[in-house]
Amino acid sequence: MRRRPTGLLFVVLLLTSVASSAFCDREDIHASAELVQPLLAGMKAPDFSVRDVEGSGIEFGADAMDRPVVITFFRGGWCPYCNLHLAELRKAEKQLAEMGFDIWFISIDRPELLLDSLDNPETGYTVYSDADLDATRAFGLAFKVDEATITRYLGHDIDLKEISGRDHEVLPAPATYIIGSDGIINFAYINPNYKLRLHPDVLLAAARTYRNDEDARLIRLRKKTLEN
């Protein structure tokens, strides 16, 4: 039975100005992390393609899901905050798997760097490359890194063009999504501040809410009211 996409739980720390975003599309490459236009809870997940560590193409279809999935967009293995976050989320990995979730991590790292660049490549996650920005743009998370930041990164031997194998110098605003087996986004956390990441306890609480159908409480309450 398909779950109804109403009454969905979400945590979003990025509120985009409607006025400033009216003249650009969600899938644009935005001027900064603060200006991205992410998909939110209640919306349909997009179809997209990424590549695995071998470079093979992987297609995601929202209408062809067998299991719910937790997808986290991270900047790359070169980012110390991303490595800390991946290590922290390992605490939730077993419980998410027991609840029936697939766990995906997506970065702009080219396939051959996906695992080598991580502090701990022995992870149970599935890590994918979105160097072509298909997923990042589809979720409305893509932004152009400014020249000052690019120069600063190069001073630390971080070359975004070399890391992605592409010429775009684009990163995703860090984000975590829970997508239900019906293809509807059930939970979304997006934060333009890459130093602030979703706590694993919050993610587990959202996953349990999805699994227990607690987000549909108002639907049940309304139905019960009408029956009485």
Secondary structure by P-SEA (a helix, b strand, c coil): cccccccccccccbbbbcccccccccccccccccccccccccbbbbbbcccccccbbbbbbcccccbbbbbbbccccccaaaaaaaaaaccaaaaaaaabbbbbbbccccccccccccccccccccccccccaaaaaaaccbbbbcaaaaaaaaaaccccccccccccccccccbbbbbcccccccbbbbbccccbbbbaaaaaaaaaaaaacccaaaaaaaaaaaac
